[in-house]
């Protein structure tokens, strides 16, 4: 009914006011409250409901902030959540709320939108009997006040809870046994030979009646199935009982249906950015864990390549330090994978309920990540660069920082794209490891470009690590001088020591050394341009982010 199933795997027609309704239109007209709600764990109950109201409550645009907050607080109070309204929802690792409180919070986030149709999948699951009755009564109160249609599935309603419902639809094996007023159901079944015993809960009695399984033997199940089919035939053949054929007034058939979001794309982006910054600040696994890891890695790296030096023995060490500086970001990008998958699930849930579109979500995600990734780049560079004693100078430091930042952002964008394309952690982790492994092999550090087979050369040019590494190599080696004098038996170097250069030198014959440009030429890095590397990295970031957008756009989970 909610048009959320794959249309290629289902059949039938969904009619709204006597007209067929598309999945897109239904998305804007309805909310689907699932059995397992998707809430942001780092936000409080109040914040979750408030952001939902800002995004999809029509009156939020005209209301003052105080009026909106009062409306949210009133809903929270009706759900019995006032005492825990300022508690964070929590994560599977740490939660301060009960399952029932989380369930009611999820219901509140969907009810706040006041869409004309609300689908509820077992809304009383996880609630005690008192809470279940109070929640359903409040839902009915809102339905009457705002003229909403609420369709909910229930499996074990108590007698008191069952009395709250207006209409009941009883199904058995996909066929309709009864659809009509709740207070007439018992009389209907009794008139068809199935009375309800006295002091028995009618809902549970007739649910037991319609269940064809657990009969004890295939013969009994077959007999029960035939009886239910006969009951369904009787309902369908009797026009007085079959309420599906009721005439729909013309004004409902011609009523204009809502087909747009409550907020503009710009407003959606701003709200999602505000929520995204709160999430990023509080979610340790999104950026702060990686920041701590990179601080440790930077210290270990700096102390390992401490003052790498300017003799010819240090050339390979410099290459290794620069290579590690970019590779570590591609490998540790997996730290953000769990949070990215959570964001993905949150997005699919909220998008399906018509809260916002794909573009605002992707733009907000892109903008929110900028300062945090830049902070990681600054701290890593500020620790590593002076300890390793790379090319001295503000210009070289700034350029190193810039390319490190682009590398981090490219790695983040690739991980984001894979997290959207592959829905589970192990699958995304495996695919990301394979892609990063291939990029490492053909990047150009382990094997020169001229030695890479033609069949893999195209991957070399698509490798963002290639452009980052080449830029860092050029930035560090260009303008340096390396001493070729060999150390004596005491491991000291003086002007009298023997001169032997590992690299062909372009310097004058009286000089016992070679330049950084000679190293670049020897390793086929002499035609590198910073602008080309920067543009290539920016282009790959755009491609990864756009691919992320496309995957989210076409995937309608």
RODO-2510 file (C-alpha; in nm, 4 decimals, decimal comma):
residues 557
     n   res          X          Y          Z
     1     x     0,0000     0,0000     0,0000
     2     x     0,2826     0,2403     0,0818
     3     x     0,4362     0,1695    -0,2631
     4     x     0,7684     0,0680    -0,1145
     5     x     0,7919    -0,2774    -0,2656
     6     x     0,9800    -0,3491    -0,5854
     7     x     0,7100    -0,3134    -0,8510
     8     x     0,8731    -0,5904    -1,0542
     9     x     0,8138    -0,8333    -0,7661
    10     x     0,4550    -0,7397    -0,6813
    11     x     0,1229    -0,7072    -0,8593
    12     x    -0,2012    -0,5175    -0,8117
    13     x    -0,3122    -0,1560    -0,8122
    14     x    -0,3026     0,0946    -0,5267
    15     x    -0,5921     0,3408    -0,5487
    16     x    -0,6181     0,6675    -0,3584
    17     x    -0,9505     0,8504    -0,3725
    18     x    -1,0455     0,6275    -0,6625
    19     x    -0,7320     0,7072    -0,8608
    20     x    -0,4080     0,5216    -0,9143
    21     x    -0,1216     0,6705    -0,7156
    22     x     0,2490     0,6659    -0,8009
    23     x     0,5245     0,5797    -0,5540
    24     x     0,6530     0,9387    -0,5708
    25     x     0,3141     1,0878    -0,4846
    26     x     0,2571     0,8378    -0,2049
    27     x     0,5950     0,9336    -0,0579
    28     x     0,4823     1,2946    -0,0160
    29     x     0,1370     1,2000     0,1133
    30     x     0,2299     0,9387     0,3710
    31     x     0,4636     0,8370     0,6485
    32     x     0,5695     0,4802     0,7127
    33     x     0,6453     0,4018     1,0771
    34     x     0,8511     0,0865     1,0648
    35     x     0,8822    -0,1822     1,3283
    36     x     1,2457    -0,0848     1,3832
    37     x     1,2787     0,2924     1,3733
    38     x     1,5925     0,4626     1,2402
    39     x     1,6949     0,7489     1,4673
    40     x     2,0221     0,9378     1,5027
    41     x     2,1852     0,7920     1,8115
    42     x     2,3938     1,0988     1,9006
    43     x     2,0869     1,3238     1,9079
    44     x     1,8418     1,3489     2,1956
    45     x     1,4778     1,2481     2,1531
    46     x     1,3813     1,6146     2,1426
    47     x     1,6432     1,6955     1,8781
    48     x     1,5347     1,4029     1,6585
    49     x     1,1712     1,5144     1,6679
    50     x     1,2622     1,8824     1,6238
    51     x     1,4729     1,8229     1,3118
    52     x     1,1946     1,6039     1,1693
    53     x     0,9486     1,8885     1,2303
    54     x     1,1760     2,1434     1,0633
    55     x     1,2112     1,9259     0,7558
    56     x     0,8567     1,8105     0,6943
    57     x     0,6005     2,0001     0,9036
    58     x     0,4174     2,2451     0,6787
    59     x     0,3469     2,4889     0,9644
    60     x     0,7165     2,5023     1,0615
    61     x     0,7888     2,7607     0,7885
    62     x     0,5329     3,0064     0,9247
    63     x     0,5773     2,9316     1,2953
    64     x     0,8276     3,0950     1,5247
    65     x     1,1049     2,8845     1,6730
    66     x     0,9382     2,8955     2,0140
    67     x     0,6009     2,7851     1,8738
    68     x     0,7663     2,4959     1,6899
    69     x     0,9483     2,3843     2,0047
    70     x     0,6249     2,4017     2,2034
    71     x     0,4519     2,1843     1,9420
    72     x     0,7351     1,9309     1,9618
    73     x     0,7284     1,9294     2,3429
    74     x     0,3514     1,8706     2,3401
    75     x     0,3920     1,5665     2,1140
    76     x     0,6756     1,4339     2,3303
    77     x     0,4557     1,4731     2,6381
    78     x     0,1697     1,2829     2,4735
    79     x     0,4130     1,0003     2,4020
    80     x     0,5169     0,9901     2,7686
    81     x     0,8739     1,0909     2,6890
    82     x     0,9077     1,4234     2,8729
    83     x     1,1419     1,2878     3,1428
    84     x     1,3797     1,1407     2,8853
    85     x     1,3369     1,4045     2,6121
    86     x     1,6904     1,5369     2,6607
    87     x     1,8590     1,1977     2,6653
    88     x     2,0499     1,0782     2,3611
    89     x     1,8866     0,7916     2,1753
    90     x     2,2152     0,6021     2,1929
    91     x     2,3840     0,3357     1,9851
    92     x     2,3941    -0,0450     2,0055
    93     x     2,7106    -0,0032     2,2153
    94     x     2,5582     0,2456     2,4599
    95     x     2,1940     0,3310     2,5129
    96     x     2,0233     0,5149     2,7981
    97     x     1,6700     0,4493     2,6718
    98     x     1,4481     0,1433     2,6839
    99     x     1,3218    -0,0222     2,3660
   100     x     0,9744     0,1129     2,4370
   101     x     1,1020     0,4703     2,4714
   102     x     1,2953     0,4414     2,1454
   103     x     0,9840     0,2990     1,9786
   104     x     0,7686     0,5904     2,0956
   105     x     1,0375     0,8383     1,9894
   106     x     1,0340     0,6902     1,6399
   107     x     0,6565     0,7198     1,6234
   108     x     0,6797     1,0840     1,7349
   109     x     0,9297     1,1655     1,4574
   110     x     0,6828     1,0426     1,1963
   111     x     0,3616     1,1785     1,3486
   112     x     0,5070     1,5295     1,3640
   113     x     0,4782     1,5608     0,9844
   114     x     0,0973     1,5293     0,9909
   115     x     0,0857     1,3696     0,6468
   116     x    -0,2711     1,2655     0,5525
   117     x    -0,1821     0,8929     0,5459
   118     x     0,0217     0,7137     0,8101
   119     x     0,1261     0,3498     0,7772
   120     x     0,2325     0,1845     1,1028
   121     x     0,4005    -0,1554     1,1186
   122     x     0,3214    -0,3044     1,4595
   123     x     0,3470     0,0274     1,6489
   124     x     0,2689    -0,1409     1,9806
   125     x     0,5581    -0,3898     1,9601
   126     x     0,7985    -0,3378     2,2476
   127     x     0,5448    -0,1392     2,4503
   128     x     0,3767    -0,2529     2,7688
   129     x    -0,0038    -0,2765     2,7664
   130     x    -0,0571     0,0634     2,9304
   131     x     0,1848     0,2445     2,6991
   132     x     0,0378     0,0703     2,3930
   133     x    -0,3153     0,1849     2,4781
   134     x    -0,2079     0,5424     2,5510
   135     x    -0,0032     0,5691     2,2311
   136     x    -0,2812     0,4312     2,0095
   137     x    -0,5391     0,6562     2,1763
   138     x    -0,3204     0,9592     2,1106
   139     x    -0,2718     0,8525     1,7493
   140     x    -0,6498     0,8254     1,7115
   141     x    -0,6913     1,1671     1,8732
   142     x    -0,4452     1,3200     1,6233
   143     x    -0,6119     1,1377     1,3347
   144     x    -0,9477     1,2926     1,4190
   145     x    -0,8074     1,6388     1,4938
   146     x    -0,6029     1,6661     1,1743
   147     x    -0,8207     1,4359     0,9574
   148     x    -0,5532     1,1732     0,9054
   149     x    -0,5925     0,8166     0,7822
   150     x    -0,3940     0,5743     0,9983
   151     x    -0,3371     0,2180     0,8763
   152     x    -0,1606    -0,0071     1,1247
   153     x    -0,0832    -0,3757     1,1476
   154     x    -0,1227    -0,5453     1,4854
   155     x    -0,0712    -0,9074     1,5818
   156     x    -0,1778    -0,9420     1,9444
   157     x    -0,4012    -0,6519     2,0479
   158     x    -0,5630    -0,6639     2,3890
   159     x    -0,9412    -0,6331     2,4102
   160     x    -0,9126    -0,2735     2,5358
   161     x    -0,6708    -0,1838     2,2576
   162     x    -0,8908    -0,3523     1,9948
   163     x    -1,1899    -0,1383     2,1018
   164     x    -1,0000     0,1792     2,0059
   165     x    -0,9863     0,0955     1,6346
   166     x    -1,2510     0,2260     1,3936
   167     x    -1,2216    -0,0338     1,1191
   168     x    -1,0674    -0,3785     1,0970
   169     x    -0,9242    -0,5732     0,8051
   170     x    -0,8819    -0,9459     0,8706
   171     x    -0,6608    -1,1375     0,6270
   172     x    -0,5797    -1,5025     0,5803
   173     x    -0,3256    -1,6209     0,3268
   174     x    -0,3527    -1,2851     0,1499
   175     x    -0,7328    -1,2917     0,1119
   176     x    -0,9853    -1,0671     0,2830
   177     x    -1,2127    -1,2301     0,5378
   178     x    -1,3587    -0,9134     0,6822
   179     x    -1,3268    -0,5410     0,6296
   180     x    -1,5567    -0,3058     0,8136
   181     x    -1,6443    -0,1453     1,1428
   182     x    -1,4669    -0,2862     1,4453
   183     x    -1,7828    -0,3074     1,6544
   184     x    -1,9603    -0,5137     1,3861
   185     x    -1,6876    -0,7741     1,3319
   186     x    -1,8078    -1,0169     1,5989
   187     x    -2,1641    -1,0102     1,4631
   188     x    -2,0366    -1,0657     1,1086
   189     x    -1,8360    -1,3757     1,1938
   190     x    -2,1155    -1,5068     1,4148
   191     x    -2,3605    -1,4738     1,1232
   192     x    -2,1227    -1,6853     0,9161
   193     x    -2,1004    -1,9631     1,1704
   194     x    -1,8022    -1,8485     1,3779
   195     x    -1,9247    -1,7040     1,7105
   196     x    -1,6808    -1,5634     1,9658
   197     x    -1,6989    -1,7401     2,3064
   198     x    -1,7965    -1,5255     2,6016
   199     x    -1,5096    -1,3667     2,7987
   200     x    -1,2767    -1,4202     2,5010
   201     x    -1,0769    -1,1411     2,3354
   202     x    -1,2409    -1,1139     1,9882
   203     x    -0,9201    -1,0009     1,8200
   204     x    -0,7139    -1,2939     1,9461
   205     x    -0,9986    -1,5392     1,8883
   206     x    -1,0461    -1,4484     1,5237
   207     x    -0,6730    -1,4191     1,4567
   208     x    -0,6455    -1,7755     1,5823
   209     x    -0,9381    -1,8696     1,3613
   210     x    -0,7798    -1,7241     1,0467
   211     x    -0,4372    -1,8788     1,1069
   212     x    -0,4088    -2,1902     0,8920
   213     x    -0,0686    -2,2954     1,0262
   214     x     0,0215    -2,4929     1,3378
   215     x    -0,2776    -2,7248     1,2976
   216     x    -0,0803    -3,0373     1,3833
   217     x    -0,0962    -3,2138     1,0471
   218     x    -0,1022    -3,1310     0,6724
   219     x    -0,4596    -3,2665     0,6496
   220     x    -0,5859    -3,0287     0,9190
   221     x    -0,4003    -2,7362     0,7613
   222     x    -0,5554    -2,8165     0,4232
   223     x    -0,9027    -2,8336     0,5754
   224     x    -0,8529    -2,5033     0,7586
   225     x    -0,7280    -2,3405     0,4377
   226     x    -1,0407    -2,4514     0,2479
   227     x    -1,2613    -2,3108     0,5243
   228     x    -1,0826    -1,9734     0,5102
   229     x    -1,1104    -1,9602     0,1299
   230     x    -1,4849    -2,0237     0,1595
   231     x    -1,5136    -1,7418     0,4133
   232     x    -1,3211    -1,5105     0,1810
   233     x    -1,5468    -1,6054    -0,1108
   234     x    -1,8552    -1,5212     0,0965
   235     x    -1,7169    -1,1783     0,1800
   236     x    -1,6239    -1,0980    -0,1789
   237     x    -1,9579    -1,2198    -0,3201
   238     x    -2,1759    -1,0179    -0,0817
   239     x    -2,1926    -0,6517    -0,1960
   240     x    -2,3292    -0,5440     0,1440
   241     x    -2,0215    -0,6799     0,3177
   242     x    -1,7618    -0,5812     0,0593
   243     x    -1,6723    -0,2224     0,1468
   244     x    -1,4142    -0,1965    -0,1296
   245     x    -1,6877    -0,1226    -0,3841
   246     x    -1,8170     0,1818    -0,1995
   247     x    -1,8626     0,4842    -0,4280
   248     x    -1,6058     0,7617    -0,3795
   249     x    -1,7373     1,1220    -0,3946
   250     x    -1,6333     1,3244    -0,7001
   251     x    -1,4614     1,5923    -0,4909
   252     x    -1,2221     1,3279    -0,3561
   253     x    -1,1557     1,1897    -0,7027
   254     x    -1,0597     1,5374    -0,8300
   255     x    -0,8739     1,6561    -0,5180
   256     x    -0,5207     1,7804    -0,5916
   257     x    -0,2615     1,5551    -0,4327
   258     x     0,0540     1,6844    -0,2703
   259     x     0,3585     1,6086    -0,4844
   260     x     0,6400     1,8196    -0,3419
   261     x     0,8570     1,8620    -0,0341
   262     x     0,7586     2,1034     0,2424
   263     x     1,0989     2,2723     0,2239
   264     x     1,2935     2,4064    -0,0729
   265     x     1,6191     2,2361    -0,1697
   266     x     1,8152     2,5236    -0,0150
   267     x     1,6233     2,5012     0,3135
   268     x     1,6654     2,1232     0,3211
   269     x     2,0406     2,1641     0,2745
   270     x     2,0715     2,4164     0,5588
   271     x     1,8719     2,2015     0,8022
   272     x     2,0674     1,8884     0,7109
   273     x     2,3945     2,0783     0,7509
   274     x     2,2986     2,1933     1,1003
   275     x     2,2061     1,8394     1,1950
   276     x     2,5202     1,7069     1,0259
   277     x     2,7508     1,9336     1,2269
   278     x     2,5856     1,8213     1,5510
   279     x     2,6299     1,4585     1,4455
   280     x     2,9937     1,5119     1,3458
   281     x     3,0778     1,6857     1,6733
   282     x     2,9225     1,4156     1,8899
   283     x     2,9891     1,0995     1,6881
   284     x     3,3320     0,9750     1,7943
   285     x     3,3468     0,7196     1,5136
   286     x     3,2888     0,9671     1,2320
   287     x     3,5986     1,1915     1,2565
   288     x     3,7389     1,2065     1,6096
   289     x     3,8517     0,8444     1,6207
   290     x     4,0384     0,8922     1,2938
   291     x     4,1917     1,2134     1,4220
   292     x     4,3329     1,0286     1,7223
   293     x     4,4640     0,7496     1,5017
   294     x     4,6324     0,9961     1,2650
   295     x     4,7988     1,1770     1,5562
   296     x     4,9518     0,8481     1,6709
   297     x     5,0508     0,7539     1,3155
   298     x     5,2055     1,0988     1,2568
   299     x     5,4163     1,0742     1,5730
   300     x     5,5340     0,7218     1,4913
   301     x     5,6038     0,8179     1,1312
   302     x     5,7902     1,1354     1,2295
   303     x     6,0045     0,9549     1,4871
   304     x     6,0808     0,6737     1,2395
   305     x     6,1890     0,9039     0,9554
   306     x     6,3293     1,1619     1,1983
   307     x     6,5467     1,4207     1,0152
   308     x     6,5721     1,2036     0,7090
   309     x     6,8757     1,3997     0,5830
   310     x     7,0179     1,5154     0,2502
   311     x     7,2728     1,2501     0,1577
   312     x     7,2059     1,0173    -0,1300
   313     x     7,1152     0,7359     0,1098
   314     x     6,8111     0,9407     0,2171
   315     x     6,6535     0,9505    -0,1305
   316     x     6,4745     0,6187    -0,0917
   317     x     6,3724     0,7065     0,2639
   318     x     6,2125     1,0284     0,1379
   319     x     6,0211     0,8385    -0,1285
   320     x     5,8986     0,5917     0,1332
   321     x     5,7906     0,8678     0,3740
   322     x     5,5985     1,0492     0,1024
   323     x     5,4384     0,7280    -0,0190
   324     x     5,3286     0,6349     0,3327
   325     x     5,1870     0,9846     0,3841
   326     x     4,9217     0,9281     0,1197
   327     x     4,8682     0,5533     0,1525
   328     x     4,7747     0,5774     0,5202
   329     x     4,4752     0,7948     0,4337
   330     x     4,3388     0,5477     0,1815
   331     x     4,3791     0,2589     0,4249
   332     x     4,2325     0,4324     0,7291
   333     x     3,9338     0,5705     0,5406
   334     x     3,7571     0,2496     0,6467
   335     x     3,7337     0,3957     1,0001
   336     x     3,4419     0,6069     0,8811
   337     x     3,2640     0,3180     0,7082
   338     x     3,0293     0,2184     0,9966
   339     x     2,9073     0,5769     1,0384
   340     x     2,8634     0,6151     0,6626
   341     x     2,6466     0,3020     0,6519
   342     x     2,4358     0,4404     0,9398
   343     x     2,3913     0,7658     0,7482
   344     x     2,2911     0,5648     0,4418
   345     x     2,0169     0,3819     0,6314
   346     x     1,9002     0,7081     0,7867
   347     x     1,8827     0,8671     0,4429
   348     x     1,6786     0,5869     0,2824
   349     x     1,4335     0,5899     0,5724
   350     x     1,3832     0,9678     0,5718
   351     x     1,3795     1,0036     0,1952
   352     x     1,1118     0,7358     0,1669
   353     x     0,8985     0,9426     0,4055
   354     x     0,9334     1,2494     0,1839
   355     x     1,1455     1,4509     0,4276
   356     x     1,4087     1,5653     0,1772
   357     x     1,5612     1,4891    -0,1605
   358     x     1,8929     1,3328    -0,2621
   359     x     2,0773     1,6464    -0,3751
   360     x     2,0417     1,8411    -0,0449
   361     x     2,1598     1,5353     0,1483
   362     x     2,4707     1,4881    -0,0689
   363     x     2,5531     1,8616    -0,0689
   364     x     2,5115     1,8870     0,3095
   365     x     2,7254     1,5776     0,3621
   366     x     2,9943     1,7214     0,1353
   367     x     3,0045     2,0605     0,3067
   368     x     2,9919     1,9254     0,6617
   369     x     3,2939     1,7008     0,6056
   370     x     3,5182     1,9823     0,4756
   371     x     3,6370     2,1374     0,8058
   372     x     3,6835     1,8067     0,9878
   373     x     3,8955     1,6519     0,7135
   374     x     4,0931     1,9759     0,6891
   375     x     4,1593     1,9596     1,0640
   376     x     4,2928     1,6053     1,0229
   377     x     4,5173     1,7188     0,7361
   378     x     4,6523     2,0170     0,9331
   379     x     4,7348     1,8146     1,2464
   380     x     4,8942     1,5304     1,0493
   381     x     5,1046     1,7695     0,8407
   382     x     5,2050     1,9868     1,1395
   383     x     5,3446     1,6816     1,3199
   384     x     5,4938     1,4884     1,0303
   385     x     5,6483     1,7601     0,8153
   386     x     5,8956     1,9089     1,0672
   387     x     5,9861     1,5740     1,2262
   388     x     6,0736     1,4126     0,8946
   389     x     6,2447     1,7393     0,7931
   390     x     6,0926     1,7601     0,4488
   391     x     6,1647     2,0497     0,2118
   392     x     6,1927     2,3617     0,4255
   393     x     5,9794     2,6650     0,3429
   394     x     5,6262     2,7973     0,3911
   395     x     5,5398     2,7455     0,0247
   396     x     5,6433     2,3797     0,0328
   397     x     5,4631     2,3186     0,3634
   398     x     5,1414     2,4772     0,2341
   399     x     5,1567     2,2776    -0,0890
   400     x     5,2164     1,9524     0,1040
   401     x     4,9178     2,0342     0,3266
   402     x     4,6988     2,1116     0,0254
   403     x     4,7682     1,7820    -0,1479
   404     x     4,7312     1,5856     0,1753
   405     x     4,3892     1,7485     0,2180
   406     x     4,2860     1,6587    -0,1374
   407     x     4,4060     1,3016    -0,0788
   408     x     4,2005     1,2672     0,2391
   409     x     3,8955     1,4081     0,0672
   410     x     3,9349     1,1797    -0,2340
   411     x     3,9736     0,8751    -0,0074
   412     x     3,6671     0,9841     0,1922
   413     x     3,4645     1,0330    -0,1258
   414     x     3,5584     0,6899    -0,2597
   415     x     3,4628     0,5269     0,0710
   416     x     3,1347     0,7178     0,0727
   417     x     3,0514     0,5979    -0,2783
   418     x     3,1250     0,2342    -0,1892
   419     x     2,9213     0,2589     0,1335
   420     x     2,6216     0,3677    -0,0759
   421     x     2,6714     0,0995    -0,3406
   422     x     2,7204    -0,1919    -0,0973
   423     x     2,4630    -0,2070     0,1848
   424     x     2,6527    -0,4097     0,4469
   425     x     2,9787    -0,3521     0,6318
   426     x     3,1666    -0,6671     0,5294
   427     x     3,0753    -0,6269     0,1631
   428     x     3,1749    -0,2589     0,1594
   429     x     3,4960    -0,3322     0,3498
   430     x     3,5912    -0,6095     0,1063
   431     x     3,5246    -0,4010    -0,2036
   432     x     3,7073    -0,0984    -0,0594
   433     x     4,0092    -0,3154     0,0266
   434     x     4,0186    -0,4583    -0,3254
   435     x     3,9968    -0,1144    -0,4885
   436     x     4,2632     0,0354    -0,2619
   437     x     4,4865    -0,2683    -0,3165
   438     x     4,4672    -0,2304    -0,6950
   439     x     4,5363     0,1425    -0,6673
   440     x     4,8456     0,0736    -0,4545
   441     x     4,9846    -0,1756    -0,7049
   442     x     4,9519     0,0469    -1,0136
   443     x     5,0144     0,3789    -0,8373
   444     x     5,3780     0,4042    -0,9529
   445     x     5,5836     0,3598    -0,6360
   446     x     5,6388    -0,0161    -0,6545
   447     x     5,6716    -0,0247    -1,0328
   448     x     5,7561     0,2582    -1,2705
   449     x     5,4934     0,3813    -1,5096
   450     x     5,6971     0,2634    -1,8088
   451     x     5,6943    -0,0926    -1,6710
   452     x     5,3197    -0,1127    -1,6064
   453     x     5,1498    -0,3407    -1,8663
   454     x     4,9251    -0,1634    -2,1150
   455     x     4,6243    -0,3516    -1,9826
   456     x     4,6646    -0,1872    -1,6409
   457     x     4,7891     0,1532    -1,7507
   458     x     4,4372     0,2983    -1,7674
   459     x     4,3894     0,2111    -1,3987
   460     x     4,7153     0,3936    -1,3258
   461     x     4,5695     0,7129    -1,4727
   462     x     4,2437     0,6686    -1,2789
   463     x     4,4321     0,6228    -0,9516
   464     x     4,3969     0,9268    -0,7237
   465     x     4,7005     0,8052    -0,5230
   466     x     4,9179     0,8498    -0,8336
   467     x     4,8485     1,2235    -0,8588
   468     x     4,8853     1,2832    -0,4866
   469     x     5,2160     1,0952    -0,4668
   470     x     5,3644     1,2615    -0,7754
   471     x     5,2743     1,6062    -0,6433
   472     x     5,4350     1,5360    -0,3039
   473     x     5,7483     1,3954    -0,4704
   474     x     5,7922     1,7004    -0,6915
   475     x     5,7190     1,9340    -0,4003
   476     x     5,9854     1,7740    -0,1815
   477     x     6,2671     1,6954    -0,4249
   478     x     6,2578     2,0023    -0,6463
   479     x     6,5342     2,2425    -0,5405
   480     x     6,7154     2,0035    -0,3035
   481     x     7,0828     1,9056    -0,3174
   482     x     7,2071     1,5585    -0,2190
   483     x     7,5657     1,4826    -0,1134
   484     x     7,7417     1,1905    -0,2859
   485     x     8,0444     1,1629    -0,0591
   486     x     8,0747     0,8195     0,0946
   487     x     8,1356     0,7907     0,4686
   488     x     8,4781     0,6672     0,5886
   489     x     8,5397     0,3844     0,8286
   490     x     8,4254     0,6065     1,1156
   491     x     8,0947     0,6739     0,9381
   492     x     8,1861     1,0425     0,8970
   493     x     8,1788     1,2520     0,5827
   494     x     8,4379     1,5167     0,4921
   495     x     8,5660     1,6872     0,1799
   496     x     8,8406     1,4254     0,1505
   497     x     8,5993     1,1342     0,1266
   498     x     8,5494     0,9421    -0,1946
   499     x     8,2791     1,0793    -0,4245
   500     x     8,0363     0,8297    -0,5793
   501     x     7,6878     0,9273    -0,6961
   502     x     7,4048     0,6768    -0,7338
   503     x     7,2231     0,9090    -0,9738
   504     x     7,3523     1,0856    -1,2871
   505     x     7,4230     1,4457    -1,1896
   506     x     7,3458     1,7532    -1,3982
   507     x     7,5639     1,9697    -1,1727
   508     x     7,9152     2,0818    -1,2559
   509     x     8,1967     1,8278    -1,2355
   510     x     8,3507     1,9860    -0,9269
   511     x     8,0382     1,9230    -0,7259
   512     x     8,0112     1,5900    -0,5455
   513     x     7,6359     1,5617    -0,5468
   514     x     7,3193     1,5722    -0,7507
   515     x     7,0000     1,7743    -0,7444
   516     x     6,6462     1,6777    -0,6619
   517     x     6,5609     1,7373    -1,0262
   518     x     6,8104     1,4632    -1,1188
   519     x     6,6196     1,2226    -0,8938
   520     x     6,2886     1,3216    -1,0488
   521     x     6,4279     1,2630    -1,3974
   522     x     6,5717     0,9250    -1,3044
   523     x     6,2366     0,8051    -1,1664
   524     x     6,0346     0,9560    -1,4539
   525     x     5,8784     1,2289    -1,2401
   526     x     6,0392     1,5202    -1,4230
   527     x     5,7258     1,6206    -1,6180
   528     x     5,4897     1,6584    -1,3241
   529     x     5,2745     1,9709    -1,2973
   530     x     5,1121     2,0706    -0,9695
   531     x     4,8102     2,2153    -1,1452
   532     x     4,7467     1,8915    -1,3361
   533     x     4,7684     1,6854    -1,0166
   534     x     4,5366     1,9221    -0,8298
   535     x     4,2800     1,9270    -1,1111
   536     x     4,2940     1,5465    -1,1403
   537     x     4,2311     1,5030    -0,7662
   538     x     3,9466     1,7560    -0,7686
   539     x     3,7942     1,5836    -1,0706
   540     x     3,8056     1,2458    -0,8957
   541     x     3,6453     1,3929    -0,5845
   542     x     3,3639     1,5287    -0,8028
   543     x     3,3267     1,1933    -0,9823
   544     x     3,3149     0,9958    -0,6553
   545     x     3,0638     1,2385    -0,5015
   546     x     2,8480     1,2416    -0,8137
   547     x     2,8576     0,8613    -0,8232
   548     x     2,7458     0,8665    -0,4600
   549     x     2,4539     1,0870    -0,5623
   550     x     2,3589     0,8608    -0,8545
   551     x     2,3630     0,5448    -0,6408
   552     x     2,1391     0,7075    -0,3799
   553     x     1,9127     0,8441    -0,6516
   554     x     1,8508     0,5152    -0,8303
   555     x     1,8403     0,3024    -0,5157
   556     x     1,4912     0,3171    -0,3635
   557     x     1,5341     0,0871    -0,0648
***
